Amino acid sequence: MEESAVEESESGQVEHPLDTSAGVSSGEKGDNGVGKRTSVPKGKKRKKTPRDQTAPKQPLTGYVRFMNDRREKARADHPNIPYSEITKMLGIEWSQLPQDEKQQYLTAAEQDKERYNQEMNAYKQTEAYRIFTQKQAVRKLKEEQREEIGPEKESEITAGFDIPIFTEEFLDHNKARESELRQLRKSNTDYEQQNAVLQKHLENMRAAVEKLTVETQQQKNNNAALQQHLQQLRMTLATGLANTPLPGTNELPSVDTIDEYMERLHSLIIDNNQLNPGLTNNVRDIISRIDFQG
């Protein structure tokens, strides 16, 4: 705004009107709360630092608070004096202000600074701060790459984009770039959603694999136990029927032949029970006396 007694910086701070340098760090303050001058190379434009719109509000210095408090009265008392002169006048008044009167502004500034530090520490734990720092890192990388390319080379690269502003060509070009950006944002959102779905699917697959692995191991353990029980059963039957030959062959069972022996014995008992009643009773008696739990 043209009628401004104090100029606000990118961060929301207000710069001293007598300080011709724009670069004032928060850690370089004089005893009167006014920032010390820092040099900026002549002929070199000062780079603007992007503001973080979601960050806590910057604290106001004691000088800024004094200017805000006195500005309107100074305007009313000196309506014909340019604002730049009013600003200089208030700057001199601040410099000559007694310490006891100045202290109220400095105390309020210190309290505001403590508020800012607390809010900033909390803000640094948020997702918004992480996103902003990532954007800052990308911006810094691009600036470093631009410096490596050099101004002459950059001029050659950007020559095709040198379009006079507010012309039909510029507006069409701007619309095309905005459309391209919207499409890229949409694609990025779609990819993020697909990635989230795939990530969920991957987690489900991992859980299913782990479950199947556990079930497979349990089945292997069960099979091993059943195999051991079957082998023990073969040994028990072979021992119990060791003196019971099959009719017509006089074949006696062993651990290796007990499966075939039991099949043939079962057929003889079922199919020829009337012809071999003694065999049936003998086998029944032997089986009843076998200890299958041993």
Secondary structure, 3 states (H helix, E strand, C coil): CCCCCCEECCCCCEECCCCCCCCCCCCCECCCCCECCCCCCCCCCCCCCCCCCCCCCCCCCHHHHHHHHHHHHHHHHCCCCCHHHHHHHHHHHHHHCCHHHHHHHHHHHHHHHHHHHHHHHHHCCCHHHHHHHHHHHHHHHHHHHHHHHCHHHHHHHHHHHCCCCCCHHHHHHHHHHHHHHHHHHHHHHHHHHHHHHHHHHHHHHHHHHHHHHHHHHHHHHHHHHHHHHHHHHHHHHHHHCCCCCCCCCCCCCCCCCHHHHHHHHHHHHHHCCCCCHHHHHHHHHHHHHCCCCC
